[in-house]
Amino acid sequence: MTDPITTSKSARESLARGLNALQSDASLPPHLLELASPIAQAMGALHELERTHQVAPHADVALNHMRGVLSKLQTQHANHPAANQALEAVASSLSLVHVLSRMAGAPSVSPTGAAPQNVARDPFAAPAGTPKQGAQGTPAAQASGVPQVASQGQASPSMPVPSPPAGDLQVIGADLGAHSATNFYKGLSGNDIIDHGGLFVSTYVFPKMNAAVRLRVSLPGGYEFEANAVVKWTRADGGADAPPGFGAQFTAITNEARQLIYRYVRNREPIFHDDF
């Protein structure tokens, strides 16, 4: 029987060669460089498959991105060397992802063949059996432990969190869940997430080091905030246990957003990064 984790890794490594070809060629036309994003998204889906040992829905997500990229490369590459390399890489990985997609209807797998155990709880999710939030918005949000009292200046899903000025900063989305690769981090110089850490954003497309960015952070339960940050470190793909991405330190953040972060990290441990 085909091992889905090994198959996914082989497909992802092939896609990485195509992504590198596009991103390393300074002469690549903008319409071809744009194809780096869906390739990165396909790689991200495969990385999640390897990390969670869940073939569905990640295999189909990767397949859909790759089909779109392949179609555009076949019609737009105009014999550009980097585009030709990307085309070859995507095409060679597509058959592997087709195999994974056909396996998506099978039970979830793990290296031992058993279903994964001890799935992490959504930090802001209501306990099983809790009524969903209605028009007045109380049971689910209150059970999550995140207050909704607007009169006290605290955020709720129905009340947007104020944001510091964005200026012309590049906006980068960051989705956090109970077991997302994206997570807050703290360094060894202190315990405060904001003053001595920041946010690790799992992605294959890195901003430049020391680049100022705008983080659009989505938390479980419909909570969102935006904050300004600066890229402090990056990490290449180190496998399922060390996903690629970058660490950003907050430079401008509101008190409301701080409280959302503190509530999140009380339910989920942040990762550590050596900041010395």
Legacy VTK file of the C-alpha trace (Angstrom):
# vtk DataFile Version 3.0
C-alpha trace
ASCII
DATASET POLYDATA
POINTS 276 float
0.000 0.000 0.000
1.289 3.470 -0.875
2.428 5.479 2.125
0.578 8.828 1.910
3.152 10.671 4.020
6.074 9.609 1.811
4.037 10.322 -1.328
3.113 13.778 -0.060
6.718 14.574 0.813
7.918 13.554 -2.654
5.265 15.729 -4.299
6.079 18.669 -2.030
9.814 18.419 -2.746
9.098 18.475 -6.465
6.894 21.537 -6.043
9.653 23.193 -4.008
11.957 22.949 -7.011
9.363 24.658 -9.172
8.743 27.372 -6.587
12.465 28.025 -6.241
12.818 28.318 -10.007
10.150 31.018 -10.149
11.323 32.976 -7.112
15.034 32.944 -7.966
14.699 34.380 -11.480
14.722 38.183 -11.328
13.791 38.439 -15.016
10.540 36.487 -14.644
7.499 38.441 -15.901
5.025 39.437 -13.153
2.207 37.267 -14.539
4.426 34.198 -14.161
5.782 35.205 -10.761
2.176 35.311 -9.506
2.037 31.523 -9.966
4.424 31.145 -7.020
1.523 31.804 -4.640
-0.729 28.840 -5.634
2.338 26.568 -5.741
3.142 27.654 -2.188
-0.475 27.032 -1.173
-0.330 23.523 -2.625
2.882 22.889 -0.693
1.246 24.202 2.443
-1.668 21.781 2.027
0.740 18.879 1.608
2.680 19.997 4.647
-0.539 19.936 6.680
-1.235 16.417 5.389
2.168 15.272 6.642
1.815 17.082 9.950
-1.701 15.918 10.796
-1.663 12.546 8.930
-5.044 13.546 7.485
-5.223 12.908 3.741
-8.548 14.719 3.401
-9.108 17.531 2.686
-5.465 18.506 2.159
-4.859 16.290 -0.887
-7.784 17.802 -2.789
-6.763 21.334 -1.814
-3.271 20.729 -3.178
-4.641 19.102 -6.318
-6.913 22.046 -7.125
-4.068 24.555 -6.769
-1.758 22.449 -8.907
-4.305 22.009 -11.685
-4.720 25.778 -11.912
-0.963 26.364 -11.971
-0.342 23.696 -14.585
-3.020 25.106 -16.857
-1.572 28.623 -16.664
2.007 27.453 -17.119
1.046 25.488 -20.216
-0.527 28.564 -21.828
1.647 31.394 -20.508
5.204 30.151 -20.040
6.359 31.417 -23.476
9.463 29.191 -23.285
10.856 31.096 -20.312
13.523 28.853 -18.667
12.266 29.318 -15.085
8.663 28.723 -16.144
9.717 25.577 -17.990
11.404 24.283 -14.836
8.283 25.052 -12.802
6.091 23.356 -15.396
8.194 20.191 -15.234
8.164 20.194 -11.422
4.396 20.679 -11.160
3.674 18.061 -13.801
5.910 15.475 -12.118
4.241 16.002 -8.741
0.708 16.023 -10.105
0.515 12.244 -10.524
1.573 11.790 -6.902
-1.095 14.162 -5.659
-3.679 12.354 -7.819
-2.818 9.206 -5.865
-3.293 11.074 -2.594
-6.605 12.506 -3.774
-7.925 9.004 -4.509
-6.922 8.020 -0.990
-8.767 10.963 0.535
-11.911 8.942 1.093
-10.061 6.348 3.185
-9.783 6.594 6.999
-7.166 8.948 8.417
-3.702 7.460 8.683
-0.700 7.706 10.956
2.804 6.222 10.644
1.615 3.154 12.571
-1.614 2.855 10.613
-3.730 3.958 13.564
-6.040 6.933 13.681
-4.438 9.987 15.288
-5.141 10.373 19.000
-5.311 13.305 21.399
-6.330 15.928 18.880
-5.759 19.364 20.375
-8.812 21.264 21.522
-9.745 24.502 19.792
-8.654 27.104 22.394
-11.746 29.248 21.890
-14.259 26.497 21.058
-17.324 25.842 23.187
-17.587 22.405 24.882
-19.535 19.690 23.076
-23.272 20.164 23.432
-23.052 23.912 24.058
-25.729 25.803 22.084
-24.397 27.821 19.185
-24.276 31.576 19.423
-27.619 33.145 18.602
-28.600 36.607 17.519
-27.747 38.063 20.925
-24.401 36.226 20.889
-23.976 34.666 24.296
-23.695 30.884 24.902
-20.888 29.801 22.578
-18.682 32.819 23.100
-19.153 32.852 26.859
-18.362 29.150 27.102
-15.135 29.798 25.181
-13.892 32.071 27.934
-13.559 35.095 25.638
-15.685 37.976 26.978
-18.162 39.832 24.830
-18.746 42.832 27.083
-18.419 45.745 24.710
-19.018 48.255 27.494
-15.704 47.240 29.050
-13.807 47.799 25.843
-13.162 44.115 25.160
-13.474 42.562 21.745
-16.201 40.258 20.508
-16.795 38.703 17.081
-19.509 41.299 16.418
-17.296 44.227 17.472
-14.139 44.764 15.351
-10.913 45.245 17.277
-9.387 48.704 16.736
-6.194 48.647 14.685
-3.082 50.816 14.560
-2.488 52.737 11.307
-1.460 50.436 8.453
0.195 52.893 6.079
1.486 51.161 2.941
2.580 47.962 4.672
2.257 44.581 2.992
-0.740 42.762 4.513
-0.146 39.123 5.466
-2.934 36.866 6.709
-2.316 34.525 9.635
-4.903 31.929 10.678
-4.530 30.360 14.098
-6.346 27.232 15.231
-6.032 24.649 17.968
-3.195 22.873 16.133
-2.226 25.234 13.314
1.401 25.481 12.238
1.039 29.228 12.697
1.395 30.084 16.376
2.673 32.753 18.715
6.274 32.410 19.869
8.367 33.720 22.709
12.090 34.061 23.052
14.467 33.194 25.836
14.958 36.818 26.902
11.531 37.104 28.567
8.118 35.522 29.038
5.857 38.137 27.497
4.613 37.076 24.045
4.396 40.606 22.732
7.449 42.213 24.331
9.750 39.183 24.029
8.258 37.242 21.158
5.761 37.634 18.362
3.894 35.566 15.792
5.283 32.714 13.715
3.480 32.642 10.351
3.753 29.328 8.534
4.293 29.987 4.824
6.581 29.104 1.937
6.655 32.705 0.701
8.829 34.814 3.021
8.931 38.602 3.246
12.429 40.051 3.402
14.274 40.114 6.725
13.535 43.277 8.731
10.613 44.087 6.418
7.750 45.967 8.045
4.462 44.102 7.516
0.812 44.263 8.536
-0.455 41.041 10.161
-4.140 40.225 9.776
-4.662 37.618 12.494
-7.717 35.324 12.624
-8.405 33.435 15.849
-10.869 30.628 16.603
-14.412 31.781 17.259
-14.415 34.547 14.655
-12.029 36.878 16.503
-9.704 38.975 14.356
-7.233 41.791 14.771
-4.565 43.591 12.778
-1.179 44.714 14.019
2.041 46.083 12.580
5.167 43.961 12.872
8.700 43.495 11.574
10.175 40.248 10.230
12.854 39.089 12.682
13.677 35.526 11.536
12.815 32.933 8.917
12.861 29.153 8.828
13.179 26.936 5.766
11.191 23.722 5.428
12.405 21.360 8.117
9.714 18.711 7.741
6.427 18.111 9.506
7.861 19.008 12.923
9.463 22.265 11.776
7.214 23.951 9.189
8.617 26.777 7.089
7.692 30.347 7.850
8.837 33.562 9.473
8.750 35.131 12.913
7.442 38.687 13.212
7.759 40.918 16.255
4.858 43.294 16.922
5.673 46.982 16.587
2.177 48.477 16.919
-0.715 46.647 18.551
-3.827 47.728 20.454
-4.690 46.759 24.018
-7.725 44.824 22.764
-5.531 42.735 20.462
-3.115 42.124 23.349
-5.913 40.652 25.434
-6.937 38.303 22.619
-3.346 37.080 22.346
-3.020 36.539 26.093
-6.255 34.526 26.158
-5.107 32.393 23.238
-1.720 31.523 24.741
-3.329 30.613 28.067
-5.050 27.784 26.200
-2.249 26.883 23.807
1.473 26.929 24.530
3.487 29.194 22.236
6.555 27.884 20.450
10.053 28.956 21.488
12.674 30.739 19.403
16.226 31.429 20.516
16.440 35.204 20.286
19.993 35.536 21.579
LINES 1 277
276 0 1 2 3 4 5 6 7 8 9 10 11 12 13 14 15 16 17 18 19 20 21 22 23 24 25 26 27 28 29 30 31 32 33 34 35 36 37 38 39 40 41 42 43 44 45 46 47 48 49 50 51 52 53 54 55 56 57 58 59 60 61 62 63 64 65 66 67 68 69 70 71 72 73 74 75 76 77 78 79 80 81 82 83 84 85 86 87 88 89 90 91 92 93 94 95 96 97 98 99 100 101 102 103 104 105 106 107 108 109 110 111 112 113 114 115 116 117 118 119 120 121 122 123 124 125 126 127 128 129 130 131 132 133 134 135 136 137 138 139 140 141 142 143 144 145 146 147 148 149 150 151 152 153 154 155 156 157 158 159 160 161 162 163 164 165 166 167 168 169 170 171 172 173 174 175 176 177 178 179 180 181 182 183 184 185 186 187 188 189 190 191 192 193 194 195 196 197 198 199 200 201 202 203 204 205 206 207 208 209 210 211 212 213 214 215 216 217 218 219 220 221 222 223 224 225 226 227 228 229 230 231 232 233 234 235 236 237 238 239 240 241 242 243 244 245 246 247 248 249 250 251 252 253 254 255 256 257 258 259 260 261 262 263 264 265 266 267 268 269 270 271 272 273 274 275
